[in-house]
Amino acid sequence: MQTTIGKVILAGAGPGDPELVTLKTLNYIKKADVILTDRLVSPVLIDEYASKDALVIYVGKQCSKGIHTPQKDINDLMIEFAMQGKLVVRLKGGDASLFSNILDELETLKKNHVPYEIIPGISAAFGAAAYTGIPLTARNHSKGVRMLTLCDLKSIEDKQWKDWAKTSDTLVFYMSGQRLQTLADQLILNGIDTEKGLAVIQQATTPDQKTQVFTFENIVENHLPTFDFVPTLIIVGHVVNLHQSFAWFDEQPTSNSYFDNHKTTISYAS
C-alpha cells in the first residue's frame, strides 16, 4: 500500500538565542519525526524540545573548517523521509529565506510533489542589531536597510561600490568577515562619509557575542583586525554610532564558539 507522503517544514530558528525562536517553529520541532539542522541553530532547541524518538541529522556548512554538507544531500534527505510519511523539519539559522539555499529546496519539493510550509525566523541582522543597540533605520540616521553579502567579490561592479558608499541606507553584510578590509577599502575609495561607523558582530545574541565598532576615519589611518570566525555580521552606516549609547547586552570576553561548544547528540540516517 502506498505510504502517505509526509510534509517538510522549512523553518527559521532565529539568530542564536534559543528564546528568539517562534512558537510555531518550536511546536514543529516538538512534533518532528526528522530534523535536518544547520550548524548555527541553537543546540538548546534540539536538546530540550525535540522528541526523544526524533531522528536528528546535522547538515551544517562551515567551509572554512572543511565541514560541508552538499545541498543535493540535504535535498535527497528531505525527499527520502517525506516519502516515508515523516514530518521533516529543515531547521535553518536565522530566517529560512534570507541567504539560505531555500530555492534549491523549494524546487526539489515541488518537483517531487511534497507538501511544505515556510516559517520565518528572526534574521541574524535583526538579532545582531537589537542585541548591540543599533536600530537599523533610526530616524535622521538612515532611510532604509539593505541585506547584502560579499561572497563573490569579482561580481561587484564599480558603480555598486559607489552606490554603497554614497547611500543613506544602513548596509548589513552577511558572511563577509574575511573580506572586511576589502569592504572598508572600497567604501573609502568610493567616498564614504568618514563619520559613518562600521560594526563587526560575532556570535550575535549568544552568550559569546562580541562587538567591535570602528569609524571610517579610524579605518583610513589604521588597518582593521582580521575576523576569521563565522558567523560574523557587519553593519555600516550612521546608525552604528548609536551603539555606544544604547548597547544593553553584557558581552563577556571569550574566544570560544557557542555553537562549537554546545553540540547536541546527533543521530545519522543509515
ChimeraX attribute file (.defattr): number of C-alpha atoms within 10 A of each C-alpha:
attribute: neighborCount
match mode: 1-to-1
recipient: residues
	/A:1	3
	/A:2	7
	/A:3	10
	/A:4	11
	/A:5	17
	/A:6	20
	/A:7	23
	/A:8	26
	/A:9	22
	/A:10	24
	/A:11	28
	/A:12	25
	/A:13	33
	/A:14	29
	/A:15	29
	/A:16	28
	/A:17	19
	/A:18	18
	/A:19	15
	/A:20	16
	/A:21	24
	/A:22	17
	/A:23	10
	/A:24	12
	/A:25	22
	/A:26	19
	/A:27	12
	/A:28	18
	/A:29	27
	/A:30	17
	/A:31	17
	/A:32	23
	/A:33	22
	/A:34	25
	/A:35	28
	/A:36	20
	/A:37	24
	/A:38	20
	/A:39	18
	/A:40	23
	/A:41	23
	/A:42	26
	/A:43	23
	/A:44	16
	/A:45	19
	/A:46	23
	/A:47	14
	/A:48	12
	/A:49	15
	/A:50	22
	/A:51	17
	/A:52	12
	/A:53	10
	/A:54	18
	/A:55	17
	/A:56	24
	/A:57	19
	/A:58	18
	/A:59	22
	/A:60	19
	/A:61	16
	/A:62	14
	/A:63	10
	/A:64	10
	/A:65	7
	/A:66	8
	/A:67	12
	/A:68	12
	/A:69	15
	/A:70	11
	/A:71	15
	/A:72	12
	/A:73	10
	/A:74	20
	/A:75	17
	/A:76	14
	/A:77	19
	/A:78	27
	/A:79	23
	/A:80	14
	/A:81	19
	/A:82	25
	/A:83	19
	/A:84	14
	/A:85	16
	/A:86	20
	/A:87	24
	/A:88	29
	/A:89	26
	/A:90	28
	/A:91	26
	/A:92	29
	/A:93	25
	/A:94	27
	/A:95	25
	/A:96	24
	/A:97	18
	/A:98	19
	/A:99	14
	/A:100	13
	/A:101	12
	/A:102	17
	/A:103	10
	/A:104	13
	/A:105	21
	/A:106	18
	/A:107	12
	/A:108	17
	/A:109	20
	/A:110	11
	/A:111	9
	/A:112	12
	/A:113	12
	/A:114	17
	/A:115	13
	/A:116	18
	/A:117	12
	/A:118	17
	/A:119	17
	/A:120	21
	/A:121	23
	/A:122	20
	/A:123	22
	/A:124	25
	/A:125	23
	/A:126	19
	/A:127	19
	/A:128	28
	/A:129	25
	/A:130	18
	/A:131	22
	/A:132	27
	/A:133	19
	/A:134	24
	/A:135	20
	/A:136	27
	/A:137	17
	/A:138	14
	/A:139	10
	/A:140	9
	/A:141	19
	/A:142	18
	/A:143	13
	/A:144	14
	/A:145	17
	/A:146	14
	/A:147	13
	/A:148	15
	/A:149	16
	/A:150	18
	/A:151	14
	/A:152	8
	/A:153	11
	/A:154	7
	/A:155	9
	/A:156	11
	/A:157	9
	/A:158	10
	/A:159	10
	/A:160	12
	/A:161	18
	/A:162	17
	/A:163	14
	/A:164	19
	/A:165	22
	/A:166	14
	/A:167	16
	/A:168	18
	/A:169	20
	/A:170	25
	/A:171	23
	/A:172	23
	/A:173	22
	/A:174	21
	/A:175	17
	/A:176	24
	/A:177	22
	/A:178	16
	/A:179	15
	/A:180	19
	/A:181	17
	/A:182	14
	/A:183	18
	/A:184	20
	/A:185	16
	/A:186	16
	/A:187	21
	/A:188	19
	/A:189	13
	/A:190	18
	/A:191	14
	/A:192	22
	/A:193	18
	/A:194	16
	/A:195	14
	/A:196	18
	/A:197	22
	/A:198	24
	/A:199	23
	/A:200	22
	/A:201	26
	/A:202	22
	/A:203	25
	/A:204	26
	/A:205	25
	/A:206	20
	/A:207	17
	/A:208	19
	/A:209	22
	/A:210	21
	/A:211	20
	/A:212	12
	/A:213	17
	/A:214	17
	/A:215	19
	/A:216	22
	/A:217	15
	/A:218	13
	/A:219	17
	/A:220	14
	/A:221	8
	/A:222	9
	/A:223	11
	/A:224	15
	/A:225	8
	/A:226	11
	/A:227	17
	/A:228	13
	/A:229	15
	/A:230	19
	/A:231	20
	/A:232	22
	/A:233	23
	/A:234	26
	/A:235	26
	/A:236	27
	/A:237	29
	/A:238	24
	/A:239	26
	/A:240	25
	/A:241	21
	/A:242	17
	/A:243	20
	/A:244	12
	/A:245	9
	/A:246	14
	/A:247	16
	/A:248	12
	/A:249	14
	/A:250	12
	/A:251	16
	/A:252	10
	/A:253	10
	/A:254	11
	/A:255	9
	/A:256	11
	/A:257	17
	/A:258	18
	/A:259	18
	/A:260	11
	/A:261	9
	/A:262	12
	/A:263	14
	/A:264	17
	/A:265	11
	/A:266	13
	/A:267	12
	/A:268	10
	/A:269	10
	/A:270	3
